[in-house]
Amino acid sequence: ASGQRGPERGAMLVTMAENAFRAGQINETRRLLEAARASIVPDVTLLTRAGLLYACIGDGGKAVEASLAALELQPGYEPAIQCIVHAARMPGMNDAAALNAMARALHGLPSDSPVFRHWRTRALEYGRRALETGAVDEAMEIFASLLLADAADIDAWLWAGAAHMKHGNASGAEDCFAEAIRL
């Protein structure tokens, strides 16, 4: 087994990690996933399987990392997107980091897809909460992500305008509100 290279070694290690997880051996699962990291990089399926295993053992950050690597290889790969959506809901996941990962994962997906709509709803909620608590720069970043994903998002234009107002930027607010009205 030690003579194997690349994807064959990665596939073997991920399969072993899945078996360790099924046997309830979480530390062994983690160890095997770490051993597989370098071998699974060029393989969308292995990266996604590793991401799902990381999510199963409670490591949302590594689940997102592996899934984003899969999406770099194959944009729009639904199992990797679903893994990110699942990991983003995990306790302890930072909202901003999870939303930004979801934004990168959803790049190029149609705005009417269920996963995109889920992300949009969460991003708007998070941006509004950030604005209400005075985290204006964070809110602006989220609203900008929404507008990059869909420049015709009227709600995002309105909230971006509100963030500009809170920041004291009247001309920026006017531009955002004007775009919302135009749309």
OpenMM code with the backbone's topology and positions (N, CA, C; nanometers):
from openmm import Vec3, app, unit

residues = "ALA SER GLY GLN ARG GLY PRO GLU ARG GLY ALA MET LEU VAL THR MET ALA GLU ASN ALA PHE ARG ALA GLY GLN ILE ASN GLU THR ARG ARG LEU LEU GLU ALA ALA ARG ALA SER ILE VAL PRO ASP VAL THR LEU LEU THR ARG ALA GLY LEU LEU TYR ALA CYS ILE GLY ASP GLY GLY LYS ALA VAL GLU ALA SER LEU ALA ALA LEU GLU LEU GLN PRO GLY TYR GLU PRO ALA ILE GLN CYS ILE VAL HIS ALA ALA ARG MET PRO GLY MET ASN ASP ALA ALA ALA LEU ASN ALA MET ALA ARG ALA LEU HIS GLY LEU PRO SER ASP SER PRO VAL PHE ARG HIS TRP ARG THR ARG ALA LEU GLU TYR GLY ARG ARG ALA LEU GLU THR GLY ALA VAL ASP GLU ALA MET GLU ILE PHE ALA SER LEU LEU LEU ALA ASP ALA ALA ASP ILE ASP ALA TRP LEU TRP ALA GLY ALA ALA HIS MET LYS HIS GLY ASN ALA SER GLY ALA GLU ASP CYS PHE ALA GLU ALA ILE ARG LEU".split()
positions = [
    Vec3(0.0818, -0.1196, 0.0000),
    Vec3(0.0000, 0.0000, 0.0000),
    Vec3(0.0854, 0.1249, 0.0000),
    Vec3(0.2020, 0.1209, 0.0674),
    Vec3(0.2844, 0.2414, 0.0738),
    Vec3(0.3450, 0.2746, -0.0616),
    Vec3(0.3485, 0.1781, -0.1560),
    Vec3(0.4018, 0.2044, -0.2887),
    Vec3(0.3030, 0.2742, -0.3802),
    Vec3(0.1771, 0.2800, -0.3414),
    Vec3(0.0761, 0.3436, -0.4250),
    Vec3(0.0940, 0.4952, -0.4252),
    Vec3(0.0622, 0.5569, -0.5367),
    Vec3(0.0742, 0.7007, -0.5503),
    Vec3(-0.0578, 0.7602, -0.5970),
    Vec3(-0.0733, 0.8879, -0.5755),
    Vec3(-0.1820, 0.9657, -0.6321),
    Vec3(-0.3202, 0.9173, -0.5969),
    Vec3(-0.4070, 0.9219, -0.6982),
    Vec3(-0.5482, 0.8916, -0.6735),
    Vec3(-0.5752, 0.7515, -0.6171),
    Vec3(-0.4962, 0.6511, -0.6559),
    Vec3(-0.5192, 0.5173, -0.6024),
    Vec3(-0.4976, 0.5168, -0.4507),
    Vec3(-0.3902, 0.5811, -0.4072),
    Vec3(-0.3609, 0.5909, -0.2630),
    Vec3(-0.4701, 0.6736, -0.1947),
    Vec3(-0.5093, 0.7824, -0.2571),
    Vec3(-0.6139, 0.8670, -0.2008),
    Vec3(-0.7448, 0.7913, -0.1864),
    Vec3(-0.7822, 0.7157, -0.2894),
    Vec3(-0.9070, 0.6385, -0.2861),
    Vec3(-0.9028, 0.5348, -0.1747),
    Vec3(-0.7877, 0.4686, -0.1603),
    Vec3(-0.7738, 0.3681, -0.0561),
    Vec3(-0.7860, 0.4331, 0.0826),
    Vec3(-0.7189, 0.5445, 0.1035),
    Vec3(-0.7221, 0.6102, 0.2342),
    Vec3(-0.8610, 0.6651, 0.2678),
    Vec3(-0.9299, 0.7212, 0.1693),
    Vec3(-1.0654, 0.7721, 0.1945),
    Vec3(-1.1599, 0.6564, 0.2266),
    Vec3(-1.1465, 0.5460, 0.1550),
    Vec3(-1.2289, 0.4275, 0.1849),
    Vec3(-1.1998, 0.3765, 0.3257),
    Vec3(-1.0731, 0.3739, 0.3622),
    Vec3(-1.0374, 0.3315, 0.4973),
    Vec3(-1.0955, 0.4288, 0.6011),
    Vec3(-1.0929, 0.5584, 0.5710),
    Vec3(-1.1497, 0.6584, 0.6623),
    Vec3(-1.3003, 0.6380, 0.6764),
    Vec3(-1.3681, 0.6068, 0.5650),
    Vec3(-1.5127, 0.5798, 0.5713),
    Vec3(-1.5406, 0.4587, 0.6588),
    Vec3(-1.4595, 0.3553, 0.6448),
    Vec3(-1.4768, 0.2351, 0.7270),
    Vec3(-1.4492, 0.2651, 0.8742),
    Vec3(-1.3477, 0.3443, 0.9010),
    Vec3(-1.3171, 0.3817, 1.0399),
    Vec3(-1.4333, 0.4614, 1.0992),
    Vec3(-1.4920, 0.5502, 1.0191),
    Vec3(-1.6065, 0.6279, 1.0683),
    Vec3(-1.7237, 0.5355, 1.1005),
    Vec3(-1.7516, 0.4406, 1.0091),
    Vec3(-1.8607, 0.3462, 1.0331),
    Vec3(-1.8378, 0.2654, 1.1612),
    Vec3(-1.7110, 0.2401, 1.1925),
    Vec3(-1.6763, 0.1630, 1.3119),
    Vec3(-1.6709, 0.2521, 1.4368),
    Vec3(-1.7012, 0.3809, 1.4196),
    Vec3(-1.7024, 0.4717, 1.5334),
    Vec3(-1.5648, 0.5194, 1.5770),
    Vec3(-1.4661, 0.5016, 1.4933),
    Vec3(-1.3287, 0.5411, 1.5264),
    Vec3(-1.2994, 0.6799, 1.4676),
    Vec3(-1.3444, 0.7831, 1.5378),
    Vec3(-1.3354, 0.9202, 1.4878),
    Vec3(-1.1908, 0.9665, 1.4734),
    Vec3(-1.1066, 0.9382, 1.5720),
    Vec3(-0.9656, 0.9804, 1.5630),
    Vec3(-0.8949, 0.9138, 1.4457),
    Vec3(-0.9253, 0.7848, 1.4231),
    Vec3(-0.8663, 0.7132, 1.3097),
    Vec3(-0.9190, 0.7711, 1.1780),
    Vec3(-1.0461, 0.8076, 1.1753),
    Vec3(-1.1043, 0.8703, 1.0555),
    Vec3(-1.0279, 0.9981, 1.0239),
    Vec3(-1.0085, 1.0811, 1.1242),
    Vec3(-0.9363, 1.2084, 1.1063),
    Vec3(-0.7934, 1.1833, 1.0584),
    Vec3(-0.7242, 1.0858, 1.1201),
    Vec3(-0.5863, 1.0556, 1.0828),
    Vec3(-0.5764, 1.0109, 0.9368),
    Vec3(-0.6688, 0.9251, 0.8960),
    Vec3(-0.6677, 0.8754, 0.7580),
    Vec3(-0.6998, 0.9871, 0.6578),
    Vec3(-0.7917, 1.0748, 0.6940),
    Vec3(-0.8235, 1.1874, 0.6056),
    Vec3(-0.7026, 1.2783, 0.5887),
    Vec3(-0.6327, 1.3032, 0.6977),
    Vec3(-0.5122, 1.3868, 0.6895),
    Vec3(-0.4068, 1.3197, 0.6014),
    Vec3(-0.3927, 1.1885, 0.6144),
    Vec3(-0.2959, 1.1150, 0.5326),
    Vec3(-0.3340, 1.1199, 0.3850),
    Vec3(-0.4635, 1.1299, 0.3567),
    Vec3(-0.5119, 1.1282, 0.2181),
    Vec3(-0.5028, 1.2646, 0.1504),
    Vec3(-0.4874, 1.3719, 0.2273),
    Vec3(-0.4991, 1.5080, 0.1735),
    Vec3(-0.4220, 1.5318, 0.0439),
    Vec3(-0.2947, 1.4994, 0.0426),
    Vec3(-0.2124, 1.5285, -0.0755),
    Vec3(-0.2509, 1.4409, -0.1949),
    Vec3(-0.3012, 1.3210, -0.1682),
    Vec3(-0.3313, 1.2267, -0.2761),
    Vec3(-0.4661, 1.2528, -0.3432),
    Vec3(-0.5565, 1.3247, -0.2761),
    Vec3(-0.6908, 1.3379, -0.3311),
    Vec3(-0.7117, 1.4697, -0.4055),
    Vec3(-0.6128, 1.5577, -0.4042),
    Vec3(-0.6283, 1.6913, -0.4617),
    Vec3(-0.6786, 1.6912, -0.6058),
    Vec3(-0.6315, 1.6043, -0.6937),
    Vec3(-0.6807, 1.6168, -0.8317),
    Vec3(-0.8130, 1.5452, -0.8605),
    Vec3(-0.8831, 1.4964, -0.7585),
    Vec3(-1.0007, 1.4133, -0.7823),
    Vec3(-1.1252, 1.4718, -0.7149),
    Vec3(-1.2228, 1.5155, -0.7961),
    Vec3(-1.3446, 1.5797, -0.7466),
    Vec3(-1.4214, 1.4884, -0.6507),
    Vec3(-1.4372, 1.3635, -0.6878),
    Vec3(-1.5148, 1.2698, -0.6067),
    Vec3(-1.4467, 1.2435, -0.4727),
    Vec3(-1.3158, 1.2211, -0.4743),
    Vec3(-1.2446, 1.1943, -0.3486),
    Vec3(-1.2454, 1.3171, -0.2576),
    Vec3(-1.2289, 1.4361, -0.3148),
    Vec3(-1.2344, 1.5581, -0.2341),
    Vec3(-1.3713, 1.5732, -0.1685),
    Vec3(-1.4761, 1.5443, -0.2444),
    Vec3(-1.6118, 1.5577, -0.1906),
    Vec3(-1.6375, 1.4526, -0.0835),
    Vec3(-1.5941, 1.3274, -0.1074),
    Vec3(-1.6103, 1.2238, -0.0047),
    Vec3(-1.5373, 1.2629, 0.1228),
    Vec3(-1.4168, 1.3179, 0.1082),
    Vec3(-1.3413, 1.3630, 0.2259),
    Vec3(-1.4153, 1.4769, 0.2949),
    Vec3(-1.4702, 1.5702, 0.2161),
    Vec3(-1.5464, 1.6805, 0.2743),
    Vec3(-1.6654, 1.6312, 0.3544),
    Vec3(-1.7371, 1.5339, 0.3005),
    Vec3(-1.8531, 1.4786, 0.3710),
    Vec3(-1.8107, 1.4077, 0.4998),
    Vec3(-1.6978, 1.3372, 0.4948),
    Vec3(-1.6474, 1.2716, 0.6163),
    Vec3(-1.6075, 1.3750, 0.7209),
    Vec3(-1.5395, 1.4814, 0.6769),
    Vec3(-1.5033, 1.5874, 0.7719),
    Vec3(-1.6297, 1.6447, 0.8365),
    Vec3(-1.7346, 1.6640, 0.7570),
    Vec3(-1.8608, 1.7145, 0.8132),
    Vec3(-1.9169, 1.6146, 0.9146),
    Vec3(-1.9091, 1.4872, 0.8830),
    Vec3(-1.9614, 1.3835, 0.9735),
    Vec3(-1.8875, 1.3798, 1.1069),
    Vec3(-1.7580, 1.4115, 1.1052),
    Vec3(-1.6821, 1.4082, 1.2307),
    Vec3(-1.6788, 1.5453, 1.2986),
    Vec3(-1.7550, 1.6411, 1.2427),
    Vec3(-1.7711, 1.7696, 1.3097),
    Vec3(-1.6710, 1.8768, 1.2733),
    Vec3(-1.5949, 1.8584, 1.1675),
    Vec3(-1.4967, 1.9595, 1.1275),
    Vec3(-1.5475, 2.0330, 1.0036),
    Vec3(-1.6347, 2.1326, 1.0281),
    Vec3(-1.6956, 2.2075, 0.9189),
    Vec3(-1.5954, 2.2835, 0.8347),
    Vec3(-1.4918, 2.3370, 0.8970),
    Vec3(-1.3913, 2.4127, 0.8227),
    Vec3(-1.3208, 2.3279, 0.7192),
    Vec3(-1.2793, 2.2072, 0.7577),
    Vec3(-1.2106, 2.1185, 0.6626),
    Vec3(-1.3085, 2.0620, 0.5597),
    Vec3(-1.4347, 2.0457, 0.5989),
    Vec3(-1.5361, 2.0007, 0.5038),
    Vec3(-1.5518, 2.1048, 0.3935),
    Vec3(-1.5586, 2.2307, 0.4328),
    Vec3(-1.5716, 2.3397, 0.3354),
    Vec3(-1.4472, 2.3474, 0.2479),
    Vec3(-1.3305, 2.3368, 0.3098),
    Vec3(-1.2042, 2.3439, 0.2359),
    Vec3(-1.1965, 2.2356, 0.1276),
    Vec3(-1.2282, 2.1120, 0.1635),
    Vec3(-1.2227, 2.0016, 0.0666),
    Vec3(-1.3267, 2.0204, -0.0434),
    Vec3(-1.4455, 2.0665, -0.0064),
    Vec3(-1.5520, 2.0850, -0.1057),
    Vec3(-1.5208, 2.1995, -0.2011),
    Vec3(-1.4629, 2.3070, -0.1494),
    Vec3(-1.4236, 2.4175, -0.2378),
    Vec3(-1.3148, 2.3729, -0.3350),
    Vec3(-1.2236, 2.2882, -0.2880),
    Vec3(-1.1201, 2.2349, -0.3778),
    Vec3(-1.1844, 2.1520, -0.4891),
    Vec3(-1.2888, 2.0756, -0.4549),
    Vec3(-1.3605, 1.9980, -0.5570),
    Vec3(-1.4275, 2.0920, -0.6576),
    Vec3(-1.4848, 2.2005, -0.6071),
    Vec3(-1.5550, 2.2937, -0.6957),
    Vec3(-1.4597, 2.3727, -0.7840),
    Vec3(-1.3362, 2.3893, -0.7407),
    Vec3(-1.2374, 2.4529, -0.8287),
    Vec3(-1.2106, 2.3647, -0.9490),
    Vec3(-1.2142, 2.2338, -0.9275),
    Vec3(-1.1919, 2.1385, -1.0367),
    Vec3(-1.3154, 2.1228, -1.1248),
    Vec3(-1.4327, 2.1243, -1.0616),
    Vec3(-1.5575, 2.1052, -1.1362),
    Vec3(-1.6639, 2.1995, -1.0802),
    Vec3(-1.6665, 2.3241, -1.1301),
    Vec3(-1.7658, 2.4206, -1.0804),
    Vec3(-1.9079, 2.3661, -1.0946),
    Vec3(-1.9888, 2.3917, -0.9910),
    Vec3(-2.1278, 2.3493, -0.9938),
    Vec3(-2.1516, 2.2053, -0.9527),
    Vec3(-2.0467, 2.1329, -0.9107),
    Vec3(-2.0606, 1.9920, -0.8732),
    Vec3(-2.1527, 1.9825, -0.7512),
    Vec3(-2.2738, 1.9346, -0.7741),
    Vec3(-2.3804, 1.9374, -0.6740),
    Vec3(-2.3450, 1.8713, -0.5407),
    Vec3(-2.2827, 1.7510, -0.5375),
    Vec3(-2.2500, 1.6925, -0.4068),
    Vec3(-2.1561, 1.7818, -0.3235),
    Vec3(-2.0620, 1.8487, -0.3865),
    Vec3(-1.9711, 1.9375, -0.3129),
    Vec3(-2.0467, 2.0595, -0.2613),
    Vec3(-2.1380, 2.1117, -0.3417),
    Vec3(-2.2199, 2.2254, -0.2975),
    Vec3(-2.3044, 2.1846, -0.1771),
    Vec3(-2.3660, 2.0676, -0.1842),
    Vec3(-2.4477, 2.0192, -0.0726),
    Vec3(-2.3639, 2.0005, 0.0540),
    Vec3(-2.2397, 1.9560, 0.0380),
    Vec3(-2.1513, 1.9404, 0.1535),
    Vec3(-2.1258, 2.0766, 0.2180),
    Vec3(-2.1032, 2.1802, 0.1379),
    Vec3(-2.0800, 2.3143, 0.1922),
    Vec3(-2.2044, 2.3653, 0.2628),
    Vec3(-2.3210, 2.3443, 0.2028),
    Vec3(-2.4462, 2.3875, 0.2660),
    Vec3(-2.4616, 2.3179, 0.4014),
    Vec3(-2.4339, 2.1887, 0.4059),
    Vec3(-2.4435, 2.1137, 0.5319),
    Vec3(-2.3417, 2.1670, 0.6338),
    Vec3(-2.2179, 2.1841, 0.5910),
    Vec3(-2.1123, 2.2301, 0.6826),
    Vec3(-2.1424, 2.3707, 0.7340),
    Vec3(-2.2016, 2.4546, 0.6501),
    Vec3(-2.2328, 2.5915, 0.6911),
    Vec3(-2.3354, 2.5953, 0.8040),
    Vec3(-2.4153, 2.4908, 0.8156),
    Vec3(-2.5174, 2.4840, 0.9208),
    Vec3(-2.4643, 2.4259, 1.0513),
    Vec3(-2.3406, 2.3792, 1.0495),
    Vec3(-2.2855, 2.3102, 1.1663),
    Vec3(-2.2574, 2.4088, 1.2795),
    Vec3(-2.2761, 2.3652, 1.4039),
    Vec3(-2.2420, 2.4507, 1.5175),
    Vec3(-2.0943, 2.4875, 1.5121),
    Vec3(-2.0661, 2.6101, 1.5479),
    Vec3(-1.9273, 2.6545, 1.5520),
    Vec3(-1.8753, 2.7110, 1.4217),
    Vec3(-1.9525, 2.6968, 1.3137),
    Vec3(-1.9082, 2.7552, 1.1867),
    Vec3(-1.9354, 2.9045, 1.1914),
    Vec3(-1.8355, 2.9825, 1.1619),
    Vec3(-1.8476, 3.1270, 1.1552),
    Vec3(-1.9405, 3.1628, 1.0394),
    Vec3(-2.0445, 3.2425, 1.0670),
    Vec3(-2.1423, 3.2780, 0.9636),
    Vec3(-2.0777, 3.3420, 0.8414),
    Vec3(-1.9913, 3.4393, 0.8634),
    Vec3(-1.9301, 3.5108, 0.7508),
    Vec3(-1.8462, 3.4161, 0.6660),
    Vec3(-1.7655, 3.3326, 0.7302),
    Vec3(-1.6815, 3.2384, 0.6567),
    Vec3(-1.7670, 3.1388, 0.5790),
    Vec3(-1.8711, 3.0892, 0.6432),
    Vec3(-1.9594, 2.9922, 0.5776),
    Vec3(-2.0306, 3.0561, 0.4587),
    Vec3(-2.0808, 3.1778, 0.4765),
    Vec3(-2.1513, 3.2459, 0.3672),
    Vec3(-2.0574, 3.2774, 0.2516),
    Vec3(-1.9347, 3.3182, 0.2830),
    Vec3(-1.8380, 3.3455, 0.1760),
    Vec3(-1.8012, 3.2177, 0.1017),
    Vec3(-1.7871, 3.1073, 0.1745),
    Vec3(-1.7591, 2.9789, 0.1091),
    Vec3(-1.8752, 2.9392, 0.0194),
    Vec3(-1.9971, 2.9595, 0.0693),
    Vec3(-2.1144, 2.9268, -0.0117),
    Vec3(-2.1191, 3.0151, -0.1357),
    Vec3(-2.0850, 3.1432, -0.1224),
    Vec3(-2.0854, 3.2337, -0.2379),
    Vec3(-1.9881, 3.1844, -0.3438),
    Vec3(-1.8677, 3.1430, -0.3007),
    Vec3(-1.7703, 3.0913, -0.3973),
    Vec3(-1.8211, 2.9624, -0.4613),
    Vec3(-1.8850, 2.8784, -0.3822),
    Vec3(-1.9346, 2.7508, -0.4335),
    Vec3(-2.0462, 2.7703, -0.5347),
    Vec3(-2.1267, 2.8726, -0.5154),
    Vec3(-2.2445, 2.8925, -0.5991),
    Vec3(-2.2161, 2.9745, -0.7235),
    Vec3(-2.0939, 3.0233, -0.7374),
    Vec3(-2.0594, 3.1056, -0.8531),
    Vec3(-2.0978, 3.0333, -0.9822),
    Vec3(-2.1801, 3.0972, -1.0608),
    Vec3(-2.2201, 3.0401, -1.1883),
    Vec3(-2.3493, 2.9595, -1.1842),
    Vec3(-2.4002, 2.9297, -1.0652),
    Vec3(-2.5284, 2.8584, -1.0576),
    Vec3(-2.6421, 2.9568, -1.0847),
    Vec3(-2.7505, 2.9113, -1.1434),
    Vec3(-2.8636, 3.0020, -1.1670),
    Vec3(-2.9244, 3.0502, -1.0354),
    Vec3(-2.9690, 3.1764, -1.0347),
    Vec3(-3.0217, 3.2353, -0.9117),
    Vec3(-3.1539, 3.1734, -0.8692),
    Vec3(-3.2151, 3.0896, -0.9535),
    Vec3(-3.3402, 3.0255, -0.9131),
    Vec3(-3.3182, 2.8844, -0.8573),
    Vec3(-3.1901, 2.8421, -0.8450),
    Vec3(-3.1653, 2.7088, -0.7886),
    Vec3(-3.1928, 2.7122, -0.6386),
    Vec3(-3.2407, 2.6017, -0.5811),
    Vec3(-3.2738, 2.5983, -0.4386),
    Vec3(-3.1540, 2.6311, -0.3487),
    Vec3(-3.0351, 2.5835, -0.3852),
    Vec3(-2.9171, 2.6089, -0.3036),
    Vec3(-2.8820, 2.7576, -0.3068),
    Vec3(-2.8909, 2.8182, -0.4241),
    Vec3(-2.8632, 2.9618, -0.4362),
    Vec3(-2.9637, 3.0409, -0.3522),
    Vec3(-3.0920, 3.0054, -0.3608),
    Vec3(-3.1945, 3.0764, -0.2832),
    Vec3(-3.1698, 3.0627, -0.1327),
    Vec3(-3.1286, 2.9436, -0.0896),
    Vec3(-3.0972, 2.9221, 0.0522),
    Vec3(-2.9836, 3.0156, 0.0943),
    Vec3(-2.8763, 3.0188, 0.0145),
    Vec3(-2.7632, 3.1060, 0.0468),
    Vec3(-2.8068, 3.2524, 0.0497),
    Vec3(-2.8857, 3.2945, -0.0491),
    Vec3(-2.9298, 3.4340, -0.0571),
    Vec3(-3.0087, 3.4720, 0.0681),
    Vec3(-3.1003, 3.3853, 0.1103),
    Vec3(-3.1807, 3.4124, 0.2299),
    Vec3(-3.0913, 3.4272, 0.3522),
    Vec3(-2.9974, 3.3336, 0.3686),
    Vec3(-2.9064, 3.3404, 0.4842),
    Vec3(-2.8173, 3.4632, 0.4776),
    Vec3(-2.7693, 3.4968, 0.3583),
    Vec3(-2.6802, 3.6127, 0.3441),
    Vec3(-2.7548, 3.7420, 0.3765),
    Vec3(-2.8785, 3.7550, 0.3270),
    Vec3(-2.9567, 3.8749, 0.3587),
    Vec3(-2.9816, 3.8866, 0.5092),
    Vec3(-3.0186, 3.7760, 0.5719),
    Vec3(-3.0417, 3.7771, 0.7179),
    Vec3(-2.9152, 3.8176, 0.7923),
    Vec3(-2.8033, 3.7587, 0.7524),
    Vec3(-2.6771, 3.7881, 0.8190),
    Vec3(-2.6384, 3.9348, 0.7980),
    Vec3(-2.6523, 3.9836, 0.6762),
    Vec3(-2.6196, 4.1232, 0.6468),
    Vec3(-2.7056, 4.2200, 0.7269),
    Vec3(-2.8343, 4.1902, 0.7366),
    Vec3(-2.9237, 4.2767, 0.8161),
    Vec3(-2.8846, 4.2758, 0.9634),
    Vec3(-2.8535, 4.1551, 1.0159),
    Vec3(-2.8102, 4.1467, 1.1562),
    Vec3(-2.6810, 4.2244, 1.1782),
    Vec3(-2.5885, 4.2115, 1.0847),
    Vec3(-2.4608, 4.2831, 1.0970),
    Vec3(-2.4850, 4.4338, 1.0968),
    Vec3(-2.5725, 4.4789, 1.0106),
    Vec3(-2.6038, 4.6217, 1.0026),
    Vec3(-2.6686, 4.6707, 1.1324),
    Vec3(-2.7613, 4.5926, 1.1856),
    Vec3(-2.8305, 4.6291, 1.3099),
    Vec3(-2.7352, 4.6374, 1.4287),
    Vec3(-2.6311, 4.5561, 1.4278),
    Vec3(-2.5375, 4.5558, 1.5400),
    Vec3(-2.4201, 4.6508, 1.5189),
    Vec3(-2.4227, 4.7264, 1.4082),
    Vec3(-2.3178, 4.8251, 1.3831),
    Vec3(-2.1969, 4.7724, 1.3092),
    Vec3(-2.2001, 4.6482, 1.2633),
    Vec3(-2.0889, 4.5915, 1.1857),
    Vec3(-2.1100, 4.6267, 1.0386),
    Vec3(-2.0986, 4.7564, 1.0078),
    Vec3(-2.1342, 4.8078, 0.8751),
    Vec3(-2.0435, 4.7512, 0.7659),
    Vec3(-1.9133, 4.7436, 0.7917),
    Vec3(-1.8218, 4.6911, 0.6893),
    Vec3(-1.8531, 4.5451, 0.6564),
    Vec3(-1.8842, 4.4669, 0.7584),
    Vec3(-1.9190, 4.3270, 0.7374),
    Vec3(-2.0489, 4.3159, 0.6574),
    Vec3(-2.1461, 4.4006, 0.6916),
    Vec3(-2.2726, 4.4021, 0.6179),
    Vec3(-2.2481, 4.4388, 0.4715),
    Vec3(-2.1648, 4.5388, 0.4486),
    Vec3(-2.1352, 4.5800, 0.3106),
    Vec3(-2.0716, 4.4663, 0.2317),
    Vec3(-1.9829, 4.3913, 0.2975),
    Vec3(-1.9171, 4.2797, 0.2303),
    Vec3(-2.0199, 4.1741, 0.1877),
    Vec3(-2.1148, 4.1462, 0.2752),
    Vec3(-2.2174, 4.0474, 0.2437),
    Vec3(-2.3069, 4.0982, 0.1301),
    Vec3(-2.3501, 4.2245, 0.1380),
    Vec3(-2.4364, 4.2787, 0.0329),
    Vec3(-2.3622, 4.2846, -0.1002),
    Vec3(-2.2325, 4.3133, -0.0960),
    Vec3(-2.1521, 4.3125, -0.2188),
    Vec3(-2.1464, 4.1717, -0.2774),
    Vec3(-2.1327, 4.0698, -0.1908),
    Vec3(-2.1326, 3.9308, -0.2397),
    Vec3(-2.2646, 3.8970, -0.3070),
    Vec3(-2.3732, 3.9419, -0.2466),
    Vec3(-2.5053, 3.9190, -0.3063),
    Vec3(-2.5150, 3.9850, -0.4437),
    Vec3(-2.4642, 4.1067, -0.4542),
    Vec3(-2.4735, 4.1793, -0.5812),
    Vec3(-2.3792, 4.1225, -0.6863),
    Vec3(-2.2662, 4.0696, -0.6436),
    Vec3(-2.1778, 4.0026, -0.7390),
    Vec3(-2.2435, 3.8765, -0.7937),
    Vec3(-2.3171, 3.8083, -0.7082),
    Vec3(-2.3848, 3.6854, -0.7494),
    Vec3(-2.5054, 3.7142, -0.8374),
    Vec3(-2.5749, 3.8263, -0.8113),
    Vec3(-2.6943, 3.8611, -0.8886),
    Vec3(-2.7123, 4.0128, -0.8847),
    Vec3(-2.6659, 4.0796, -0.9897),
    Vec3(-2.6704, 4.2260, -0.9960),
    Vec3(-2.8129, 4.2798, -1.0035),
    Vec3(-2.9120, 4.1927, -1.0218),
    Vec3(-3.0518, 4.2366, -1.0290),
    Vec3(-3.1258, 4.2118, -0.8970),
    Vec3(-3.0528, 4.1904, -0.7877),
    Vec3(-3.1135, 4.1624, -0.6581),
    Vec3(-3.1548, 4.2945, -0.5922),
    Vec3(-3.2808, 4.3269, -0.6038),
    Vec3(-3.3323, 4.4551, -0.5539),
    Vec3(-3.3126, 4.4661, -0.4026),
    Vec3(-3.3416, 4.3591, -0.3290),
    Vec3(-3.3246, 4.3625, -0.1834),
    Vec3(-3.1793, 4.3945, -0.1457),
    Vec3(-3.0861, 4.3334, -0.2145),
    Vec3(-2.9452, 4.3579, -0.1848),
    Vec3(-2.9083, 4.5032, -0.2135),
    Vec3(-2.9617, 4.5596, -0.3227),
    Vec3(-2.9361, 4.7020, -0.3525),
    Vec3(-2.9917, 4.7904, -0.2413),
    Vec3(-3.1138, 4.7593, -0.1955),
    Vec3(-3.1740, 4.8399, -0.0887),
    Vec3(-3.0930, 4.8309, 0.0405),
    Vec3(-3.0529, 4.7105, 0.0774),
    Vec3(-2.9754, 4.6939, 0.2001),
    Vec3(-2.8360, 4.7535, 0.1879),
    Vec3(-2.7767, 4.7446, 0.0694),
    Vec3(-2.6466, 4.8092, 0.0481),
    Vec3(-2.6613, 4.9602, 0.0634),
    Vec3(-2.7726, 5.0147, 0.0139),
    Vec3(-2.7999, 5.1571, 0.0321),
    Vec3(-2.8127, 5.1931, 0.1789),
    Vec3(-2.8827, 5.1095, 0.2550),
    Vec3(-2.8972, 5.1340, 0.3988),
    Vec3(-2.7608, 5.1297, 0.4679),
    Vec3(-2.6758, 5.0373, 0.4258),
    Vec3(-2.5415, 5.0283, 0.4846),
    Vec3(-2.4607, 5.1537, 0.4517),
    Vec3(-2.4711, 5.2016, 0.3285),
    Vec3(-2.4025, 5.3263, 0.2923),
    Vec3(-2.4519, 5.4421, 0.3790),
    Vec3(-2.5834, 5.4484, 0.4015),
    Vec3(-2.6398, 5.5541, 0.4855),
    Vec3(-2.5812, 5.5458, 0.6268),
    Vec3(-2.5783, 5.4259, 0.6813),
    Vec3(-2.5262, 5.4074, 0.8172),
    Vec3(-2.3778, 5.4435, 0.8238),
    Vec3(-2.3091, 5.4260, 0.7127),
    Vec3(-2.1655, 5.4560, 0.7050),
    Vec3(-2.1419, 5.6056, 0.6804),
    Vec3(-2.2509, 5.6810, 0.6505),
    Vec3(-2.2381, 5.8242, 0.6247),
    Vec3(-2.2063, 5.8584, 0.4806),
    Vec3(-2.2266, 5.7637, 0.3922),
    Vec3(-2.1963, 5.7837, 0.2504),
    Vec3(-2.3281, 5.8055, 0.1746),
    Vec3(-2.3758, 5.9298, 0.1718),
    Vec3(-2.5054, 5.9613, 0.1112),
    Vec3(-2.5061, 5.9348, -0.0387),
    Vec3(-2.3983, 5.9680, -0.1086),
    Vec3(-2.3992, 5.9469, -0.2543),
    Vec3(-2.4005, 5.7980, -0.2881),
    Vec3(-2.3287, 5.7155, -0.2099),
    Vec3(-2.3324, 5.5707, -0.2306),
    Vec3(-2.4714, 5.5161, -0.2066),
    Vec3(-2.5376, 5.5677, -0.1017),
    Vec3(-2.6740, 5.5244, -0.0710),
    Vec3(-2.7681, 5.5626, -0.1849),
    Vec3(-2.7556, 5.6859, -0.2346),
    Vec3(-2.8408, 5.7305, -0.3458),
    Vec3(-2.8225, 5.6429, -0.4684),
    Vec3(-2.6970, 5.6077, -0.4986),
    Vec3(-2.6693, 5.5216, -0.6150),
    Vec3(-2.7368, 5.3845, -0.5994),
    Vec3(-2.7265, 5.3279, -0.4788),
    Vec3(-2.7875, 5.1960, -0.4537),
    Vec3(-2.9387, 5.2028, -0.4640),
    Vec3(-2.9987, 5.3057, -0.4024),
    Vec3(-3.1437, 5.3196, -0.4069),
    Vec3(-3.1918, 5.3448, -0.5497),
    Vec3(-3.1165, 5.4241, -0.6255),
    Vec3(-3.1522, 5.4522, -0.7649),
    Vec3(-3.1505, 5.3217, -0.8475),
    Vec3(-3.0510, 5.2372, -0.8237),
    Vec3(-3.0423, 5.1097, -0.8966),
    Vec3(-3.1588, 5.0189, -0.8594),
    Vec3(-3.1959, 5.0173, -0.7306),
    Vec3(-3.3112, 4.9384, -0.6873),
    Vec3(-3.4383, 4.9866, -0.7559),
    Vec3(-3.4555, 5.1179, -0.7649),
    Vec3(-3.5743, 5.1738, -0.8309),
    Vec3(-3.5726, 5.1415, -0.9794),
    Vec3(-3.4546, 5.1527, -1.0419),
    Vec3(-3.4425, 5.1225, -1.1848),
    Vec3(-3.4830, 4.9779, -1.2127),
    Vec3(-3.4409, 4.8869, -1.1231),
    Vec3(-3.4734, 4.7444, -1.1431),
    Vec3(-3.6199, 4.7182, -1.1170),
] * unit.nanometer
topology = app.Topology()
chain = topology.addChain("A")
for resn in residues:
    res = topology.addResidue(resn, chain)
    for name in ("N", "CA", "C"):
        topology.addAtom(name, app.Element.getBySymbol(name[0]), res)
